């Protein structure tokens, strides 16, 4: 088949696998990983190549942008202790543990290359965890910890990765020489992300046509990444800071007619990038496998198995140590958490430990290793084995484990949605209170009905419009929208509740010809 036919076949196959995953309640990246293995051994399958330098920008930048845009600063701040320990300690210990195991198994492997491998397999993947967590109702705090970790651990892992790759290139790299550069790079990345968040929205506001606006969104994301890398900054950290910053103002700047299709396109793009990453890495496995002698193949498989086990056990050990230490500090009065639920239960700790599936970022960073890097084939092979192993072992067993433990969610988002809806529709009523027209009275009746059921039905809300499209409804929706902006700014509601009510108002605005 031609390249074009293969692309169509792979995308349709990925859609079918995704549908199967939803049906049997398994994260779709699990099937993508299995599909990547099958591609490697399908006769006459393609062998596409991609410049290693493009891998991180192409695969990681838009995925991080999408994840960071939905991140709540309030939730990050409330959970900064567990998130920061996972981002720093868990990633660091995994990197060290994997590097030690790899070097012991393959003594000729340079330490810098072993550390690079550790950094590649250290960060868990957001897409795989979210695919599982969306199917069950875990406690809200636990979900926010996992989401915060999956967003920020990429930055810490890639920082270690960059240092290790640089050490291989320079052969002799002293910490005293590189530490100031790292510090300046981190500070510079934060400043660059904040500056971009102030400047780029001014450009985006001028583009009002939907296709053009979406293209500019993607183009600016890649431009920020490329500029950061050229300046010696962290592309990941710059993108994360930029996305979190613009997310605070974008809802007020972007009209519903742009926001609704933009969200759909970004979601589709993230899915396609996951498909391409798994397929491309799968295609790299065939030539790697073919180049290896029988004995070396067995050696690589055994080493990859030990590395997979190390990745799983280090996370489990760290979270157990963290929970135990926190409980001892609380028992001795040394630490006083504002929320007693900040310390996970033994069952909750095990669930967090088991949410360590690796995915797109691991594949992209492995692929981004320069040609000629020491033991590049082994690193690619091990990275894919860890991704496949965690997605199959943990991805297939996580949901049954959660159901067996019976962890419950008290649905704080539902309560916040009901509160936000009540405030929003009272504001909408106030906006049209003085209008004596018959249309205004019908609209007031509609909004009063919404208010009456707001507390009882968090998933209910405004209808798609019983009136013809008219400016009266748009004026009421605008008042409602301003009220939820205020609730979010004062942190009365979080970003999850805000986006649910925002989506509801967007549908109503579009139905009113907005």
Beta strands, then each sheet from edge to edge (+ up, - down):
end
